[in-house]
Structure formats: structure tokens, C-alpha cells
Amino acid sequence: MAELKFEEALKKLEKIVEDLESGDLSLDEALKKYQEGIELSRQCCQRLENAKKKIDTLVKNKKGELELRSFDEDKINEATT
Amino acid sequence: MSEIIADFFKQAENLSKPKHIYAVSEITQDIKLILENTFGEVWVEGEVSNFKAHTSGHFYFTLKDDTAILPAAMFGRANREVKFKIENGLKVICFGKISVYGPRGQYQIIVEKIEPKGIGGLQLALEQLKKKLEKEGLFSAEHKRPMPYLPSRIGVVTSLSGAAIKDILKILDRRFSDIHIIISPAQVQGEGAKEEIVQAIKDLNSLNEQLPSDQRIEVMIVGRGGGSIEDLWAFNEEVVARAIYNSRIPVISAVGHERDWTIADLVADLRAPTPSVAAELVIPKKEDLREKLSVLTTSLKRSFSDIAGSFQETTDDLVHRLILNMKHILELSRGQLNAVAKKLALLNPIVLIHKYREKIDSLAKQIYVRLDHYLKLRQSEFNGLIEKLSSLSPLNILSRGYSIAFKMPEAKIVKDVKFIKVGDTIKTKLYKGQIVSQVKGVEENG
């Protein structure tokens, strides 16, 4: 299954739970949906744990090109105090 | 001033006596003097009409009320200061000089300052800009893009030295600690602020074009902390509004002014009353997501387990009924089998054999009995005959005294004397013993 965006994955998962709760499925279909649901759940869980914190500032370098520079949070504290 | 007026009126009276004939320009000049000196600089309130902005840069319009009009002119030097758009129908208060324009024979007011009635110029300008942009569709709901649910990258346009950035970073960290934030710094008030804001927004968009699609900034917050109307004015500027509208990245406006909406707020895809609220709107709380996911996963497992359970029940029930039915069928079959087996057993040759053997035995017995009976019968018959025989036996006869003569040596029984001569040896068998005799004589007839 291709990696879905979190929101889509969550929505799909909700839909699967709805389908299962409606109770109208054959056992094969139910099993398939359950497996799909578990996989989606796993993906979502991973997404919640995976991202790494990162703060950058967008600046123009000497050539006028855009560049990301790592942001030092202490700098704001200095600037505002 | 009234003395001057009085004076002139007196002069006028005097003038009517010796008939002075004015030249047009002369009288115009006098009128000009009178008017300009009488009124000088005045404040006049009225409604704008016939407004024309000349190519020369001067404004020409009339001020009117219910019963009169006053032509007005506002020259380039003064009208550059006007923040709002002068439109027909607008009620204004003008400050200016009453003057006479000779070539047209017209008195007018040369307006130095103009303000909308009942509202600040700046305020009016804002209202007019709002109307203009709204008409163009910059505020339309259809243009507003939906917010991404869980953006992986967030842009922030704000001042690095303002209060907003601190709040935003703190709250983002609290809600979802590991997220990628890109700050595009800009001054948010004062000279040059609007240009910097516009550039900052454009820069974030340019950056996105250089990034692969899965690493792009999905939403940006544009904002600043609280302040006075003047402080926030950059966010009411037309260029900023257009930059937000044209941004391909969705924009959340966060101009820290709880109640009122700036133009940036109206154009933005989403408006937050403060930067802190923007940070809350832009990303869900990780805790909430975890919770939601956990609830869903539990529901998933439970509902599947229910389905499996009910199928299990159905299966169990079917198996149960299957077994019952099989048992039933087996029993029926067994019954039939037993019945047939019984039948078969009855037809068993052994049984038959036994039956016949019994019969044979019984018959044999009968035979035996009959035979016995028969034999006995015969036996007795035989005995009877034996007796009879015995009684007829010569020996029996012998016992009665009779004797049997045997001619010896032939031992032939003699019945007739013809066969005997004198001197023959005769053996006479008596009942008991024998006589051996010689014949002495024979006699016929006995």
C-alpha cells in the first residue's frame, strides 16, 4: 500500500471502521478491511512518532538566492528581552 | 469683519448714485476681493458630486447640499495627502479658501484639506480598499483553500524580534514537538514593512518551487503581536493583500488584534485572532491525534472481532446442526441397518441349517421312534412267526413224539417206505437224541 498523507490515512481508517461496524460484510471482505486498517493504523502511528524538530530561517545569500539557515532559538530570546 | 462688510455696503450705496459702469473684470475683481477677504479660509461641509480627477493631477468637484452647490478644486500639492478616494456622494468636510475664478465667473473653494464626514480618512480609505478588493473577489470564500490536516512543514512570516514568533514556536512545540518550521523574517510595522511582508511571502513560495513535492511547505502563518491601528497598518495595505491572495501556499493570518479584522485577515485562507491561536489552528495536538488513532484502532479491532465472532457463532451453529443431523442420519441408518441385519440374520443359512437340523433331528427322532416302533412291531411279528415257526418246527413236532427217519448214509429223510429195504440203516431223530436202527421189515400202509 502506498504511503498516504496522514489525514487521508486517518479518514480511510475511519471509513474502514464504519464499514466493519455496519456489519454487512462477508468474512473475506471483513478480513481484508481489517488488515488494511491495521496497516493504516501502523502508518499513522509511525507518522506521529517520526518527524524531527527543525526550525530554519529563510534568507537571501550574497548571490540573492534563497537559503535555509538553521534557526537559533536563543536568538529570539535575546532579541525580545 | 462685519465692519468691513458694512463699509462696502456703504460704498455700494454711494456707487449707485453717480452711475459707475464696471468692466466685467473690474467687478469680478471686486467680487473676488470681497469674497476672499470675507471668508478667507473656511470649513465647509457638503456632498461630493461631479468629481473629476484631472490628468494634470488636480481634482475638480462640487460640494452640494439640498439647495446649493459650491464648486471646488483641489490641487496636486494638497490632494496627494488624501488617503481615501474622493467619490461622488461622499459626505465630506473641506478646509480651504473661498476664491473667485474670474475667467469662469465662478466662485469656488480651493480645498486644502478634505476629510470624510463622521469617519477618519484613513478609516475611509480602508473601507474603500475593502470594497474594491471584495469586488475583485479577493475575499471570496471559494478562493479560500482548506488547511492541511497535519502539515509536515510550516512557514512563518513575522518579525524575528516580535512577540509573535516566540508564542508561535512555543505553542507549536507544545502541541507537536517534532515539526519543521521555516521562518521568513519581515518587519511588521513602520516604514518598509509592507514591502518586507510581501517579499517574505513571495520568498516562501519561491522556496517551495525549488523543493521536491513531498518536502514543500504546506501552510504559512503571517502575523504579528498586538498593537495600535497604526502599528498594524501594514496588514491593511493593498500589496500585502495581493501577496496573500496570490500565494500558492495557504495563509493563516494572525494579526494580534482580537476583535477587528485587517484586510490581510479578510484575504487569508484562515484567520486567527492572535499568533498563539494560529499555532493552535495550524496543527493538531499530537496527543489528540494519538488518542484519536488509538480509539480508531481499538474500534477496528473490536468491530472485526465482533464480525469474526458472529461468523464463528454461525459456523459453530452450522457445525452443531451438521453434527446433530449427521447423528440423526447415522441413527436412522443404524436402525435400518439393524432391521436389515436382523432380516438378514433371519435369512442366515446357519439359521436355516439349524432349523433344518432341528427338523432333521426331529424327523430323525420320529424315524427313530417309528422305526423302533416298527421294529418292535416286526419283532413281535417275528416272534410270533418264530413261535409259529417253532410250533411248526419239526423239532417241535418231535417234542410231540414224532420222529424223523433219515436213510443212512445219505441222510435222506424217509417219507415213503418204498425207498427202504430191509437191512437199511435208519437214523431216527427223536426229540431228544437219535436212534440208529436197522430195518427189519417194511410195511405198506401204516
Interface residues (C-beta under 8 A of the other chain):
Chain A: K5 F6 E7 L10 L13 E14 I16 V17 L20 E21 G23 L25 L27 A30 L31 K33 Y34 G37 I38 S41 C44 C45 R47 L48 N50 A51 K52 K53 K54 I55 D56 T57 L58 V59 K60 L66 L68 F71 E73 K75 I76 N77 A79 T80
Chain B: P148 Y149 L150 S152 G155 L160 S161 G162 A163 I165 K166 L169 D173 F176 S177 D178 I179 H180 I181 I182 I183 S184 P185 A200 D203 L204 S206 L207 Q210 K286 L289 R290 K292 L293 L296 T297 S299 L300 S303 F304 D306 I307 A308 S310 F311
